[in-house]
Amino acid sequence: MVQVALASLQHSLLSVFPLVRPAAALLLVGLLALLLLGTLDHARARAGLHWLIRHGRAVGQWALVVLAAGAGGVLVGITRQAVNARLSAQQSARYANAADPAGGQTVQGAPRASLLETHTYTRTLLIPQNLYRHVQKQGNWEALLPYLGQPEGTNVRELREGFRQHGARLEYTRVMALQTERPVNLDSSRVVTDLKFSEPGGGRGMYYNANFTGEYAFTNPDTGPATMRFAFPLPSGSGTLSNFRLTVNGQILRATDLQGGSVWQGVVPASGVVKVSVTYRNQGARAWRYELAQRREAIRAFSLSINTNQPAKFQRYTLFPTRQSHTALGGTTHLEWTLQDVITAQDIALVFAQGSLRETLGKIGALQWPALLLSVLLCLGWAWTRRVALAPLPLATATLGLGLGFTLGGVLSAYLPVAAAQGLGALAGLALAVTTLGRPFLLPLALGGVAPLVFLSGGHAGLLLTGLAALILLVYRPGRAAVLRPAQLTV
């Protein structure tokens, strides 16, 4: 980042050098004009020279304010380029010095309950006489087995096959027992998910820590004991799952105790109820989705509660929450979906607005130099309207201090979350500026210093800028106009 900053500084200085020649030429023309005026009108030239000597110091001091604003613009421009280069290198780097989020868009599917049944199938095949004679000559009937096909799949529980001779014919018989699954509707599903977003330091992407808890219940529909299976699909795009627990009727099972890590199977008595609780933690980013069904299915009772500290949007053509509430200033959002006796194939999908970090920092950097100029103008207007003395040198120093604060915010974005880094930078610049100008100028400096921070609001920058402009108008509003009363007419 330092190397990029030095290269940007060199480029900025080289871009300033072409302006030196026109400025020198303009100064030379002014001196020649003054000499010519002295030759033609000595008295007027002397008066002009005395005016320059008398006011030259004040003009030079106010020129320092302009130079300070220009230097501040150069500083924030260099910082902007350095931060952009750092983010570009960070996104394309193969190695990192900090942990990246361990998950992306998490998709959690609804579990399935099923009843395991065994069915026996018998297959009989008569071998033609000519083929039988050919095989009989070889004396090996088992040579026909590869041509009869072999059953595939893990649901084959028993297989018996063989040949039997009936006179001049040969009969092949295969008896196969297959295990099948009969879907069973869930009696109830209750899911609670907490999505807590956090922004790591160094400008890395925002992610959420999810705590998932699902409580399900289903019943054996048979009149006798039956083997039932509960399959909980592991979420996709979730990275590593931690603290995974599956509790069946009060018995806590770990992933190593289950088939495939998340499938339970057991014998359930007639009309017996099985209550299952599933909990886990994971990391994700950008979106969270719950797939109710792969096809249009009947849902008896379903409820989903989501608590998050980020505003959420809902993917189109998915189920909209039946209830939602927000705390003050959007601190926590509570969403609920309650479904009773519905038939649907729609899912529940949340998308969290998360702008590009490079775009956000680019917008902040683009507004920092206009914010410096705005601070200068606000201080001048404050001194004029409040009739407070304002010296040019302290104003130039305060402008540089505010620019250094903006630069500090860009540097701190490599170590702290963006909001904290930019906020600390703005506070540091404001402190430097107020130390120079004094507490009477705290309000105009604060109005200009916080202007770039509106892009941290997540889509509300236009509203905040409009409110800031309205606040400036209220602070600098002119006095009320006098009400003119018409003179009374006399008869």
BADO-809628 format. One line per 3 residues: number of its first residue (from 1); their letters; for each residue x, y, z of C-alpha. Coordinates in nm, 2 decimals. Layout:
! residues N
NUM	A	X/Y/Z | ...;
***
This chain:
! residues 491
1	MVQ	0.00/0.00/0.00 | 0.29/0.24/0.08 | 0.45/0.17/-0.26;
4	VAL	0.12/0.25/-0.44 | 0.08/0.57/-0.23 | 0.43/0.68/-0.33;
7	ASL	0.36/0.61/-0.70 | 0.03/0.80/-0.68 | 0.21/1.09/-0.51;
10	QHS	0.47/1.10/-0.79 | 0.20/1.09/-1.05 | 0.02/1.38/-0.88;
13	LLS	0.34/1.59/-0.86 | 0.41/1.52/-1.23 | 0.06/1.63/-1.31;
16	VFP	0.12/1.96/-1.13 | 0.44/2.05/-1.31 | 0.27/2.14/-1.64;
19	LVR	0.08/2.41/-1.45 | 0.40/2.58/-1.34 | 0.49/2.72/-1.68;
22	PAA	0.15/2.90/-1.74 | 0.17/3.04/-1.38 | 0.52/3.17/-1.44;
25	ALL	0.42/3.32/-1.77 | 0.12/3.49/-1.61 | 0.34/3.63/-1.33;
28	LVG	0.59/3.76/-1.59 | 0.31/3.93/-1.78 | 0.18/4.10/-1.46;
31	LLA	0.53/4.23/-1.38 | 0.57/4.36/-1.74 | 0.23/4.53/-1.71;
34	LLL	0.33/4.69/-1.38 | 0.66/4.82/-1.53 | 0.48/4.96/-1.84;
37	LGT	0.23/5.13/-1.61 | 0.51/5.28/-1.41 | 0.66/5.42/-1.73;
40	LDH	0.34/5.57/-1.85 | 0.18/5.68/-1.52 | 0.43/5.69/-1.23;
43	ARA	0.18/5.80/-0.96 | -0.07/5.53/-1.04 | 0.19/5.26/-1.06;
46	RAG	0.32/5.37/-0.72 | -0.03/5.35/-0.57 | -0.08/5.00/-0.71;
49	LHW	0.26/4.89/-0.57 | 0.16/5.02/-0.23 | -0.17/4.83/-0.25;
52	LIR	0.01/4.51/-0.33 | 0.25/4.56/-0.04 | -0.03/4.64/0.20;
55	HGR	-0.26/4.35/0.09 | -0.01/4.10/-0.04 | 0.03/3.93/0.29;
58	AVG	-0.35/3.88/0.34 | -0.38/3.75/-0.02 | -0.09/3.51/0.03;
61	QWA	-0.25/3.38/0.35 | -0.58/3.32/0.18 | -0.39/3.15/-0.10;
64	LVV	-0.26/2.91/0.16 | -0.62/2.80/0.23 | -0.66/2.72/-0.14;
67	LAA	-0.33/2.53/-0.14 | -0.43/2.34/0.17 | -0.76/2.23/0.01;
70	GAG	-0.56/2.12/-0.30 | -0.31/1.93/-0.08 | -0.60/1.77/0.10;
73	GVL	-0.75/1.66/-0.23 | -0.42/1.51/-0.34 | -0.40/1.32/-0.01;
76	VGI	-0.75/1.17/-0.04 | -0.69/1.09/-0.40 | -0.37/0.90/-0.32;
79	TRQ	-0.54/0.71/-0.04 | -0.83/0.62/-0.27 | -0.60/0.47/-0.53;
82	AVN	-0.39/0.29/-0.27 | -0.70/0.13/-0.11 | -0.84/0.03/-0.45;
85	ARL	-0.51/-0.14/-0.54 | -0.50/-0.32/-0.20 | -0.85/-0.45/-0.25;
88	SAQ	-0.77/-0.57/-0.60 | -0.46/-0.75/-0.48 | -0.65/-0.90/-0.19;
91	QSA	-0.92/-1.05/-0.41 | -0.68/-1.21/-0.66 | -0.43/-1.33/-0.40;
94	RYA	-0.39/-1.71/-0.34 | -0.29/-1.66/0.02 | -0.44/-1.46/0.30;
97	NAA	-0.33/-1.34/0.65 | -0.68/-1.36/0.79 | -0.97/-1.61/0.79;
100	DPA	-1.22/-1.59/0.51 | -1.59/-1.67/0.56 | -1.63/-2.05/0.56;
103	GGQ	-1.96/-2.05/0.37 | -2.17/-1.87/0.10 | -2.53/-1.88/0.01;
106	TVQ	-2.67/-2.14/0.25 | -2.96/-2.36/0.12 | -3.12/-2.58/0.39;
109	GAP	-3.37/-2.85/0.26 | -3.67/-2.98/0.45 | -3.62/-3.33/0.61;
112	RAS	-3.80/-3.64/0.50 | -3.97/-3.91/0.70 | -4.05/-4.24/0.55;
115	LLE	-4.18/-4.59/0.64 | -3.95/-4.88/0.53 | -4.12/-5.17/0.38;
118	THT	-3.99/-5.50/0.22 | -4.15/-5.64/-0.10 | -4.06/-5.97/-0.26;
121	YTR	-4.05/-6.01/-0.64 | -4.03/-6.34/-0.83 | -3.91/-6.36/-1.19;
124	TLL	-3.93/-6.68/-1.41 | -3.78/-6.73/-1.75 | -3.80/-7.03/-1.98;
127	IPQ	-3.49/-7.11/-2.18 | -3.56/-7.21/-2.55 | -3.47/-7.57/-2.64;
130	NLY	-3.20/-7.49/-2.89 | -3.02/-7.27/-2.64 | -3.07/-7.54/-2.37;
133	RHV	-2.91/-7.80/-2.60 | -2.62/-7.57/-2.67 | -2.56/-7.51/-2.30;
136	QKQ	-2.61/-7.88/-2.22 | -2.33/-7.97/-2.45 | -2.09/-7.73/-2.26;
139	GNW	-2.22/-7.87/-1.93 | -2.23/-7.53/-1.76 | -2.57/-7.36/-1.70;
142	EAL	-2.41/-7.08/-1.49 | -2.26/-6.94/-1.80 | -2.61/-6.79/-1.87;
145	LPY	-2.61/-6.58/-1.55 | -2.42/-6.27/-1.69 | -2.67/-6.25/-1.97;
148	LGQ	-2.97/-6.24/-1.73 | -2.86/-5.91/-1.57 | -2.77/-5.84/-1.21;
151	PEG	-2.97/-5.62/-0.98 | -2.82/-5.29/-0.87 | -2.88/-5.06/-0.58;
154	TNV	-2.85/-5.07/-0.20 | -3.22/-5.15/-0.15 | -3.17/-5.52/-0.24;
157	REL	-3.21/-5.72/0.09 | -3.22/-6.08/-0.04 | -3.15/-6.24/-0.38;
160	REG	-3.20/-6.61/-0.47 | -3.17/-6.74/-0.82 | -3.12/-7.08/-0.99;
163	FRQ	-3.21/-7.32/-1.28 | -3.45/-7.61/-1.28 | -3.49/-7.86/-1.56;
166	HGA	-3.84/-7.96/-1.69 | -3.79/-8.23/-1.94 | -3.65/-8.07/-2.25;
169	RLE	-3.69/-7.72/-2.11 | -3.48/-7.51/-1.87 | -3.65/-7.27/-1.62;
172	YTR	-3.47/-6.98/-1.46 | -3.62/-6.84/-1.14 | -3.50/-6.52/-0.95;
175	VMA	-3.65/-6.43/-0.61 | -3.55/-6.08/-0.49 | -3.65/-5.89/-0.17;
178	LQT	-3.64/-5.51/-0.21 | -3.67/-5.25/0.06 | -3.88/-4.95/-0.04;
181	ERP	-3.96/-4.62/0.13 | -4.32/-4.49/0.17 | -4.32/-4.11/0.24;
184	VNL	-4.48/-4.00/0.56 | -4.60/-3.64/0.61 | -4.45/-3.45/0.90;
187	DSS	-4.70/-3.37/1.18 | -4.52/-3.04/1.26 | -4.21/-2.85/1.17;
190	RVV	-4.07/-2.56/1.38 | -3.75/-2.39/1.27 | -3.57/-2.11/1.44;
193	TDL	-3.26/-1.95/1.28 | -3.05/-1.66/1.41 | -2.83/-1.48/1.14;
196	KFS	-2.58/-1.25/1.31 | -2.38/-1.05/1.06 | -2.03/-0.94/1.13;
199	EPG	-1.77/-0.75/0.92 | -1.41/-0.86/0.96 | -1.12/-0.62/0.95;
202	GGR	-0.91/-0.56/0.65 | -1.19/-0.49/0.41 | -1.29/-0.86/0.38;
205	GMY	-1.65/-0.95/0.29 | -1.93/-0.94/0.54 | -2.07/-1.28/0.65;
208	YNA	-2.32/-1.42/0.91 | -2.29/-1.67/1.19 | -2.60/-1.89/1.18;
211	NFT	-2.76/-2.09/1.47 | -3.01/-2.34/1.33 | -3.26/-2.52/1.54;
214	GEY	-3.53/-2.74/1.39 | -3.80/-2.94/1.57 | -3.99/-3.20/1.38;
217	AFT	-4.26/-3.46/1.47 | -4.40/-3.75/1.27 | -4.62/-4.06/1.35;
220	NPD	-4.61/-4.43/1.25 | -4.93/-4.47/1.03 | -4.93/-4.85/1.05;
223	TGP	-5.13/-5.06/1.30 | -4.82/-5.25/1.41 | -4.45/-5.17/1.48;
226	ATM	-4.26/-5.05/1.17 | -3.91/-4.94/1.08 | -3.90/-4.57/1.00;
229	RFA	-3.63/-4.34/0.87 | -3.57/-3.97/0.92 | -3.33/-3.81/0.67;
232	FPL	-3.21/-3.46/0.74 | -3.04/-3.31/0.43 | -2.72/-3.13/0.52;
235	PSG	-2.72/-2.77/0.40 | -2.54/-2.68/0.08 | -2.31/-2.38/0.06;
238	SGT	-2.27/-2.38/0.43 | -1.90/-2.47/0.47 | -1.82/-2.64/0.80;
241	LSN	-2.10/-2.74/1.04 | -2.02/-2.72/1.40 | -2.20/-2.85/1.71;
244	FRL	-2.42/-3.07/1.50 | -2.67/-3.26/1.72 | -2.97/-3.47/1.63;
247	TVN	-3.20/-3.56/1.92 | -3.46/-3.84/1.88 | -3.72/-3.86/2.16;
250	GQI	-3.47/-3.72/2.41 | -3.17/-3.93/2.29 | -2.88/-3.72/2.17;
253	LRA	-2.70/-3.85/1.86 | -2.39/-3.72/1.71 | -2.30/-3.73/1.34;
256	TDL	-2.09/-4.05/1.40 | -2.40/-4.23/1.54 | -2.61/-4.17/1.22;
259	QGG	-2.61/-4.31/0.87 | -2.44/-4.07/0.64 | -2.40/-3.83/0.93;
262	SVW	-2.76/-3.72/0.93 | -3.00/-4.02/0.88 | -3.18/-4.19/1.17;
265	QGV	-3.35/-4.52/1.14 | -3.54/-4.72/1.41 | -3.84/-4.92/1.50;
268	VPA	-4.15/-4.72/1.60 | -4.45/-4.88/1.77 | -4.80/-4.86/1.63;
271	SGV	-4.92/-4.50/1.61 | -4.60/-4.40/1.79 | -4.48/-4.04/1.76;
274	VKV	-4.12/-3.95/1.69 | -3.99/-3.61/1.79 | -3.66/-3.50/1.64;
277	SVT	-3.46/-3.19/1.71 | -3.17/-3.08/1.49 | -2.91/-2.81/1.58;
280	YRN	-2.60/-2.68/1.42 | -2.39/-2.37/1.36 | -2.23/-2.25/1.04;
283	QGA	-2.11/-1.94/0.85 | -2.27/-1.80/0.53 | -2.29/-1.49/0.32;
286	RAW	-2.53/-1.30/0.10 | -2.84/-1.53/0.12 | -3.02/-1.80/0.32;
289	RYE	-3.28/-2.03/0.18 | -3.51/-2.30/0.31 | -3.65/-2.55/0.06;
292	LAQ	-3.99/-2.67/0.18 | -4.03/-2.93/-0.09 | -3.89/-3.04/-0.42;
295	RRE	-4.25/-3.07/-0.57 | -4.60/-2.96/-0.48 | -4.67/-3.13/-0.14;
298	AIR	-4.91/-3.09/0.14 | -4.78/-2.93/0.46 | -4.97/-2.98/0.78;
301	AFS	-4.81/-2.74/1.02 | -4.49/-2.54/0.95 | -4.34/-2.23/1.13;
304	LSI	-4.01/-2.06/1.06 | -3.86/-1.77/1.27 | -3.56/-1.58/1.16;
307	NTN	-3.38/-1.31/1.37 | -3.11/-1.11/1.19 | -2.93/-0.78/1.24;
310	QPA	-2.93/-0.69/0.87 | -3.22/-0.57/0.65 | -3.34/-0.86/0.42;
313	KFQ	-3.51/-0.88/0.09 | -3.71/-1.17/-0.04 | -3.64/-1.35/-0.37;
316	RYT	-3.92/-1.31/-0.62 | -4.18/-1.59/-0.64 | -4.10/-1.72/-0.29;
319	LFP	-4.31/-1.72/0.02 | -4.34/-1.38/0.18 | -4.33/-1.37/0.57;
322	TRQ	-4.66/-1.37/0.75 | -4.53/-1.14/1.01 | -4.23/-0.92/1.05;
325	SHT	-4.11/-0.66/1.29 | -3.81/-0.43/1.33 | -3.64/-0.27/1.63;
328	ALG	-3.55/0.10/1.65 | -3.30/0.21/1.38 | -3.31/-0.13/1.22;
331	GTT	-3.10/-0.30/1.48 | -3.28/-0.64/1.47 | -3.53/-0.78/1.22;
334	HLE	-3.77/-1.06/1.32 | -3.94/-1.26/1.04 | -4.20/-1.53/1.08;
337	WTL	-4.36/-1.78/0.84 | -4.66/-1.97/0.97 | -4.83/-2.23/0.74;
340	QDV	-5.13/-2.45/0.82 | -5.27/-2.71/0.59 | -5.12/-2.57/0.27;
343	ITA	-5.01/-2.73/-0.06 | -4.72/-2.55/-0.21 | -4.39/-2.60/-0.40;
346	QDI	-4.26/-2.25/-0.31 | -3.95/-2.20/-0.09 | -3.84/-1.94/0.15;
349	ALV	-3.54/-1.73/0.03 | -3.38/-1.43/0.19 | -3.12/-1.21/0.02;
352	FAQ	-2.92/-0.95/0.21 | -2.83/-0.63/0.05 | -2.45/-0.61/0.05;
355	GSL	-2.29/-0.36/-0.19 | -1.95/-0.40/-0.33 | -1.68/-0.29/-0.08;
358	RET	-1.47/-0.14/-0.35 | -1.77/0.06/-0.48 | -1.85/0.18/-0.13;
361	LGK	-1.49/0.29/-0.06 | -1.47/0.45/-0.41 | -1.78/0.66/-0.34;
364	IGA	-1.65/0.77/0.00 | -1.32/0.87/-0.15 | -1.49/1.06/-0.44;
367	LQW	-1.69/1.27/-0.19 | -1.40/1.34/0.05 | -1.24/1.63/-0.15;
370	PAL	-1.58/1.80/-0.21 | -1.64/1.76/0.17 | -1.31/1.95/0.23;
373	LLS	-1.42/2.23/0.01 | -1.76/2.23/0.17 | -1.60/2.25/0.52;
376	VLL	-1.40/2.56/0.41 | -1.72/2.72/0.27 | -1.92/2.64/0.58;
379	CLG	-1.65/2.78/0.81 | -1.64/3.10/0.60 | -2.02/3.13/0.61;
382	WAW	-2.03/3.05/0.99 | -1.78/3.33/1.06 | -1.97/3.58/0.84;
385	TRR	-2.32/3.50/0.97 | -2.21/3.47/1.34 | -1.96/3.76/1.31;
388	VAL	-1.67/3.55/1.44 | -1.31/3.63/1.35 | -1.16/3.37/1.12;
391	APL	-0.79/3.38/1.03 | -0.67/3.22/0.71 | -0.38/3.03/0.85;
394	PLA	-0.58/2.84/1.11 | -0.84/2.76/0.84 | -0.57/2.62/0.62;
397	TAT	-0.43/2.41/0.90 | -0.78/2.28/0.99 | -0.84/2.19/0.62;
400	LGL	-0.52/1.99/0.62 | -0.61/1.82/0.95 | -0.95/1.71/0.81;
403	GLG	-0.77/1.58/0.50 | -0.53/1.38/0.72 | -0.83/1.23/0.90;
406	FTL	-0.98/1.11/0.57 | -0.64/0.96/0.48 | -0.63/0.79/0.82;
409	GGV	-0.97/0.63/0.76 | -0.84/0.48/0.43 | -0.53/0.34/0.60;
412	LSA	-0.73/0.19/0.89 | -0.96/0.01/0.65 | -0.68/-0.24/0.62;
415	YLP	-0.70/-0.33/0.99 | -1.06/-0.25/1.10 | -1.41/-0.29/0.96;
418	VAA	-1.49/-0.02/0.70 | -1.75/0.16/0.92 | -1.52/0.17/1.22;
421	AQG	-1.22/0.28/1.01 | -1.39/0.56/0.83 | -1.57/0.67/1.15;
424	LGA	-1.24/0.69/1.34 | -1.07/0.87/1.05 | -1.35/1.13/1.04;
427	LAG	-1.34/1.18/1.42 | -0.96/1.22/1.41 | -0.98/1.48/1.13;
430	LAL	-1.25/1.66/1.31 | -1.05/1.67/1.63 | -0.74/1.81/1.45;
433	AVT	-0.95/2.08/1.28 | -1.14/2.18/1.60 | -0.81/2.20/1.79;
436	TLG	-0.69/2.45/1.54 | -1.00/2.66/1.48 | -1.16/2.62/1.82;
439	RPF	-1.50/2.49/1.95 | -1.71/2.77/1.79 | -1.65/2.61/1.45;
442	LLP	-1.73/2.25/1.56 | -2.07/2.24/1.39 | -1.96/2.35/1.04;
445	LAL	-1.66/2.12/1.05 | -1.87/1.83/1.16 | -2.13/1.89/0.88;
448	GGV	-1.85/1.87/0.62 | -1.66/1.59/0.79 | -1.95/1.34/0.81;
451	APL	-2.07/1.40/0.46 | -1.86/1.11/0.30 | -1.99/0.87/0.57;
454	VFL	-2.34/0.86/0.42 | -2.23/0.59/0.18 | -2.20/0.35/0.48;
457	SGG	-2.58/0.35/0.53 | -2.64/0.07/0.28 | -2.86/0.23/0.01;
460	HAG	-2.98/0.54/0.20 | -2.71/0.78/0.09 | -2.95/1.00/-0.12;
463	LLL	-3.18/1.04/0.18 | -2.90/1.13/0.42 | -2.74/1.38/0.18;
466	TGL	-3.08/1.55/0.13 | -3.13/1.56/0.51 | -2.77/1.70/0.55;
469	AAL	-2.85/1.97/0.30 | -3.17/2.06/0.48 | -2.98/2.07/0.81;
472	ILL	-2.72/2.31/0.66 | -3.01/2.54/0.53 | -3.16/2.54/0.88;
475	VYR	-2.83/2.62/1.05 | -2.75/2.90/0.80 | -3.11/3.02/0.76;
478	PGR	-3.14/3.40/0.73 | -3.33/3.60/0.98 | -3.71/3.64/0.94;
481	AAV	-3.81/3.91/0.70 | -3.99/4.21/0.86 | -4.36/4.21/0.81;
484	LRP	-4.46/4.53/0.63 | -4.80/4.67/0.74 | -4.98/4.90/0.50;
487	AQL	-5.02/5.26/0.62 | -5.37/5.34/0.76 | -5.57/5.55/0.52;
490	TV	-5.71/5.88/0.65 | -6.03/6.02/0.52;
***
